[in-house]
Amino acid sequence: MNAKVCLFSYLILVNLYTWILFGIDKWKALNGQWRIPEKVLFFTSLAGGSLGALVGMKMFHHKTKKKRFSIGIPVFLVIHVGLVAGLLWYRIV
């Protein structure tokens, strides 16, 4: 398997996982259950799941009022897009 396929497979999986975490955390919030720690949501976003986090925030209306998320997640997304674009531009992957 080449590096490009590995990179995009990783990004798809981490974004899907992050999106699911945001959905589960919102469900838990509505049902008064034990929540997923914010640091877990933030770390999975930083680890490449920023698009999944942003979609989850919008879709589930979750963490949208917290500045750390409403500013941090889009910043992560810009960084991730820039990194992937740079890797592709310079043919590193």
Biotite code that builds the C-alpha atoms (Angstrom):
import biotite.structure as struc

atoms = struc.array([
    struc.Atom([0.000, 0.000, 0.000], chain_id="A", res_id=1, res_name="MET", atom_name="CA", element="C"),
    struc.Atom([1.457, 3.359, -0.914], chain_id="A", res_id=2, res_name="ASN", atom_name="CA", element="C"),
    struc.Atom([1.811, 6.331, 1.423], chain_id="A", res_id=3, res_name="ALA", atom_name="CA", element="C"),
    struc.Atom([-0.993, 8.357, -0.182], chain_id="A", res_id=4, res_name="LYS", atom_name="CA", element="C"),
    struc.Atom([-3.541, 5.568, 0.364], chain_id="A", res_id=5, res_name="VAL", atom_name="CA", element="C"),
    struc.Atom([-2.337, 5.143, 3.968], chain_id="A", res_id=6, res_name="CYS", atom_name="CA", element="C"),
    struc.Atom([-2.630, 8.872, 4.659], chain_id="A", res_id=7, res_name="LEU", atom_name="CA", element="C"),
    struc.Atom([-6.132, 9.183, 3.246], chain_id="A", res_id=8, res_name="PHE", atom_name="CA", element="C"),
    struc.Atom([-7.273, 5.969, 4.946], chain_id="A", res_id=9, res_name="SER", atom_name="CA", element="C"),
    struc.Atom([-6.000, 7.312, 8.265], chain_id="A", res_id=10, res_name="TYR", atom_name="CA", element="C"),
    struc.Atom([-7.716, 10.661, 7.731], chain_id="A", res_id=11, res_name="LEU", atom_name="CA", element="C"),
    struc.Atom([-11.027, 9.026, 6.842], chain_id="A", res_id=12, res_name="ILE", atom_name="CA", element="C"),
    struc.Atom([-10.910, 6.778, 9.905], chain_id="A", res_id=13, res_name="LEU", atom_name="CA", element="C"),
    struc.Atom([-9.821, 9.444, 12.404], chain_id="A", res_id=14, res_name="VAL", atom_name="CA", element="C"),
    struc.Atom([-12.456, 11.885, 11.117], chain_id="A", res_id=15, res_name="ASN", atom_name="CA", element="C"),
    struc.Atom([-15.206, 9.258, 11.263], chain_id="A", res_id=16, res_name="LEU", atom_name="CA", element="C"),
    struc.Atom([-14.109, 8.297, 14.781], chain_id="A", res_id=17, res_name="TYR", atom_name="CA", element="C"),
    struc.Atom([-14.056, 11.944, 15.905], chain_id="A", res_id=18, res_name="THR", atom_name="CA", element="C"),
    struc.Atom([-17.486, 12.608, 14.395], chain_id="A", res_id=19, res_name="TRP", atom_name="CA", element="C"),
    struc.Atom([-18.886, 9.563, 16.213], chain_id="A", res_id=20, res_name="ILE", atom_name="CA", element="C"),
    struc.Atom([-17.324, 10.741, 19.504], chain_id="A", res_id=21, res_name="LEU", atom_name="CA", element="C"),
    struc.Atom([-18.999, 14.145, 19.164], chain_id="A", res_id=22, res_name="PHE", atom_name="CA", element="C"),
    struc.Atom([-22.337, 12.454, 18.474], chain_id="A", res_id=23, res_name="GLY", atom_name="CA", element="C"),
    struc.Atom([-22.015, 10.102, 21.436], chain_id="A", res_id=24, res_name="ILE", atom_name="CA", element="C"),
    struc.Atom([-20.971, 12.936, 23.746], chain_id="A", res_id=25, res_name="ASP", atom_name="CA", element="C"),
    struc.Atom([-23.957, 15.029, 22.685], chain_id="A", res_id=26, res_name="LYS", atom_name="CA", element="C"),
    struc.Atom([-26.285, 12.066, 23.272], chain_id="A", res_id=27, res_name="TRP", atom_name="CA", element="C"),
    struc.Atom([-24.738, 11.528, 26.710], chain_id="A", res_id=28, res_name="LYS", atom_name="CA", element="C"),
    struc.Atom([-25.126, 15.233, 27.501], chain_id="A", res_id=29, res_name="ALA", atom_name="CA", element="C"),
    struc.Atom([-28.815, 15.128, 26.647], chain_id="A", res_id=30, res_name="LEU", atom_name="CA", element="C"),
    struc.Atom([-29.376, 11.993, 28.703], chain_id="A", res_id=31, res_name="ASN", atom_name="CA", element="C"),
    struc.Atom([-27.405, 13.037, 31.794], chain_id="A", res_id=32, res_name="GLY", atom_name="CA", element="C"),
    struc.Atom([-24.806, 10.314, 31.447], chain_id="A", res_id=33, res_name="GLN", atom_name="CA", element="C"),
    struc.Atom([-21.066, 10.260, 32.073], chain_id="A", res_id=34, res_name="TRP", atom_name="CA", element="C"),
    struc.Atom([-19.423, 12.367, 29.353], chain_id="A", res_id=35, res_name="ARG", atom_name="CA", element="C"),
    struc.Atom([-16.440, 11.936, 27.075], chain_id="A", res_id=36, res_name="ILE", atom_name="CA", element="C"),
    struc.Atom([-13.670, 14.210, 28.408], chain_id="A", res_id=37, res_name="PRO", atom_name="CA", element="C"),
    struc.Atom([-13.103, 17.375, 26.388], chain_id="A", res_id=38, res_name="GLU", atom_name="CA", element="C"),
    struc.Atom([-9.399, 16.555, 26.149], chain_id="A", res_id=39, res_name="LYS", atom_name="CA", element="C"),
    struc.Atom([-10.292, 13.341, 24.266], chain_id="A", res_id=40, res_name="VAL", atom_name="CA", element="C"),
    struc.Atom([-12.500, 15.261, 21.815], chain_id="A", res_id=41, res_name="LEU", atom_name="CA", element="C"),
    struc.Atom([-9.783, 17.877, 21.390], chain_id="A", res_id=42, res_name="PHE", atom_name="CA", element="C"),
    struc.Atom([-6.968, 15.325, 20.982], chain_id="A", res_id=43, res_name="PHE", atom_name="CA", element="C"),
    struc.Atom([-8.784, 13.325, 18.287], chain_id="A", res_id=44, res_name="THR", atom_name="CA", element="C"),
    struc.Atom([-9.412, 16.599, 16.481], chain_id="A", res_id=45, res_name="SER", atom_name="CA", element="C"),
    struc.Atom([-5.737, 17.533, 16.734], chain_id="A", res_id=46, res_name="LEU", atom_name="CA", element="C"),
    struc.Atom([-4.713, 14.029, 15.607], chain_id="A", res_id=47, res_name="ALA", atom_name="CA", element="C"),
    struc.Atom([-6.279, 14.666, 12.203], chain_id="A", res_id=48, res_name="GLY", atom_name="CA", element="C"),
    struc.Atom([-9.992, 14.543, 12.963], chain_id="A", res_id=49, res_name="GLY", atom_name="CA", element="C"),
    struc.Atom([-10.645, 18.259, 12.657], chain_id="A", res_id=50, res_name="SER", atom_name="CA", element="C"),
    struc.Atom([-13.099, 17.916, 9.758], chain_id="A", res_id=51, res_name="LEU", atom_name="CA", element="C"),
    struc.Atom([-15.058, 15.229, 11.608], chain_id="A", res_id=52, res_name="GLY", atom_name="CA", element="C"),
    struc.Atom([-15.088, 17.432, 14.703], chain_id="A", res_id=53, res_name="ALA", atom_name="CA", element="C"),
    struc.Atom([-16.316, 20.473, 12.788], chain_id="A", res_id=54, res_name="LEU", atom_name="CA", element="C"),
    struc.Atom([-19.055, 18.483, 11.052], chain_id="A", res_id=55, res_name="VAL", atom_name="CA", element="C"),
    struc.Atom([-20.007, 16.915, 14.406], chain_id="A", res_id=56, res_name="GLY", atom_name="CA", element="C"),
    struc.Atom([-20.136, 20.311, 16.076], chain_id="A", res_id=57, res_name="MET", atom_name="CA", element="C"),
    struc.Atom([-22.449, 21.660, 13.379], chain_id="A", res_id=58, res_name="LYS", atom_name="CA", element="C"),
    struc.Atom([-24.566, 18.532, 12.924], chain_id="A", res_id=59, res_name="MET", atom_name="CA", element="C"),
    struc.Atom([-25.087, 17.781, 16.621], chain_id="A", res_id=60, res_name="PHE", atom_name="CA", element="C"),
    struc.Atom([-24.984, 21.432, 17.800], chain_id="A", res_id=61, res_name="HIS", atom_name="CA", element="C"),
    struc.Atom([-22.317, 20.388, 20.277], chain_id="A", res_id=62, res_name="HIS", atom_name="CA", element="C"),
    struc.Atom([-19.486, 22.440, 21.805], chain_id="A", res_id=63, res_name="LYS", atom_name="CA", element="C"),
    struc.Atom([-20.336, 25.361, 19.506], chain_id="A", res_id=64, res_name="THR", atom_name="CA", element="C"),
    struc.Atom([-20.385, 27.904, 22.341], chain_id="A", res_id=65, res_name="LYS", atom_name="CA", element="C"),
    struc.Atom([-17.035, 26.884, 23.793], chain_id="A", res_id=66, res_name="LYS", atom_name="CA", element="C"),
    struc.Atom([-14.354, 29.181, 22.379], chain_id="A", res_id=67, res_name="LYS", atom_name="CA", element="C"),
    struc.Atom([-11.695, 26.484, 22.700], chain_id="A", res_id=68, res_name="ARG", atom_name="CA", element="C"),
    struc.Atom([-13.688, 24.384, 20.230], chain_id="A", res_id=69, res_name="PHE", atom_name="CA", element="C"),
    struc.Atom([-15.310, 27.070, 18.062], chain_id="A", res_id=70, res_name="SER", atom_name="CA", element="C"),
    struc.Atom([-11.904, 28.636, 17.372], chain_id="A", res_id=71, res_name="ILE", atom_name="CA", element="C"),
    struc.Atom([-9.526, 25.718, 17.889], chain_id="A", res_id=72, res_name="GLY", atom_name="CA", element="C"),
    struc.Atom([-11.188, 23.168, 15.612], chain_id="A", res_id=73, res_name="ILE", atom_name="CA", element="C"),
    struc.Atom([-11.279, 25.445, 12.528], chain_id="A", res_id=74, res_name="PRO", atom_name="CA", element="C"),
    struc.Atom([-7.632, 26.377, 13.191], chain_id="A", res_id=75, res_name="VAL", atom_name="CA", element="C"),
    struc.Atom([-6.757, 22.660, 13.322], chain_id="A", res_id=76, res_name="PHE", atom_name="CA", element="C"),
    struc.Atom([-8.632, 22.146, 10.047], chain_id="A", res_id=77, res_name="LEU", atom_name="CA", element="C"),
    struc.Atom([-6.681, 24.908, 8.305], chain_id="A", res_id=78, res_name="VAL", atom_name="CA", element="C"),
    struc.Atom([-3.426, 23.431, 9.587], chain_id="A", res_id=79, res_name="ILE", atom_name="CA", element="C"),
    struc.Atom([-4.412, 19.912, 8.498], chain_id="A", res_id=80, res_name="HIS", atom_name="CA", element="C"),
    struc.Atom([-5.456, 21.045, 5.027], chain_id="A", res_id=81, res_name="VAL", atom_name="CA", element="C"),
    struc.Atom([-2.181, 22.947, 4.708], chain_id="A", res_id=82, res_name="GLY", atom_name="CA", element="C"),
    struc.Atom([-0.141, 19.935, 5.816], chain_id="A", res_id=83, res_name="LEU", atom_name="CA", element="C"),
    struc.Atom([-1.876, 17.554, 3.412], chain_id="A", res_id=84, res_name="VAL", atom_name="CA", element="C"),
    struc.Atom([-1.626, 20.077, 0.564], chain_id="A", res_id=85, res_name="ALA", atom_name="CA", element="C"),
    struc.Atom([2.077, 20.555, 1.304], chain_id="A", res_id=86, res_name="GLY", atom_name="CA", element="C"),
    struc.Atom([2.694, 16.804, 1.392], chain_id="A", res_id=87, res_name="LEU", atom_name="CA", element="C"),
    struc.Atom([0.932, 16.380, -1.943], chain_id="A", res_id=88, res_name="LEU", atom_name="CA", element="C"),
    struc.Atom([2.516, 19.479, -3.525], chain_id="A", res_id=89, res_name="TRP", atom_name="CA", element="C"),
    struc.Atom([6.032, 18.419, -2.651], chain_id="A", res_id=90, res_name="TYR", atom_name="CA", element="C"),
    struc.Atom([5.207, 14.788, -3.466], chain_id="A", res_id=91, res_name="ARG", atom_name="CA", element="C"),
    struc.Atom([6.224, 13.575, -0.036], chain_id="A", res_id=92, res_name="ILE", atom_name="CA", element="C"),
    struc.Atom([3.313, 11.120, -0.129], chain_id="A", res_id=93, res_name="VAL", atom_name="CA", element="C"),
])
